[in-house]
């Protein structure tokens, strides 16, 4: 304990302020992002936007893909103009962007404003991570980054809970919450954050950016690195269904009303806490958020278990477990089964996700570790883009409740007005239920048994298994086949 106390005391105040800003930024991002798919596709009378699943998938996938590319450029900007100034600009962009997201409603405007948020997040990301790196040393870096990632998960857990409560009053409050969280960071950076010591970068910005891209292409000429990064896109495509697809799937299909009544029978207060929309159900973002809770509780334990495993072995095992978990979440309408599925998914995530960066560092030549690590944005960006495609067009064709209902209505020749600003998704569903002589629950169950919307699990499972198999072949043919000895 004395050693721990000594290390904590060695961490400077700038380190702690950077962690504080990370907490509020993650709270703002995940508070907005986890329920975002619901906001984009929900019925308009609830304050949501009523976009199609395709529009949702394209918007989320494209914008987040760009976000992960931006640090290539924004890192050079921060080095040139200073961390503090870059953070100030980032927070102004983020605060204004989050607020504006709750004020616009057309698809083009939402797309543009969300891209503005991505710019702010892209400015923020490299600066905070660099600050943690520059305010720790060989004796404090392990604990320092451990605390940092714990803070990330705490913010990721708390944000969606607050957002879920606020959207019970108005969706606009969700975006106001995110904006206010960022304004707290603006106060911190103005009055408390001090620029960490670093060498002044005198290289012209254009030349610095050109050098970055030249170095990236140089690193990608290593076939081992390039193939590995491309394969890991499959993992992140599958993983991101947790945010892109699962909230909508729960909202449309899972019997969270039965779950609510069951919890209420023995713990009324907790059931009321979970029912943030005051409609006798468990809010879908509250269920998705269990993943972050499991990580906060178990990451250290899981990391300890897999610490001595070879990174690629731990990664393959973790991805396989993740695949099973995320697939199970899409199989049934049972809310309690969903919790077990998310737990399985979280175990796999905790095993595989940290090992990806570790593996990249291990296959890098000793003098090119930073260069190789700079390429780690590629699978994140690619994974988010393809996750958007799966949650968009694929989900709309196979699993979207409104699309399946429209198909059924057309097959029966029922006369129901098209969905519009004046005739919402809810109006359409209610009218269809009336004409078919069913209540809403019966109609949902009818669509479930008739069209099997859970068959989207075939796609997600296939992506995960393909990633596992290809990584095993990569290990056997490219790594072991060439007798490349990696540290154990």
Beta strands, then each sheet from edge to edge (+ up, - down):
end
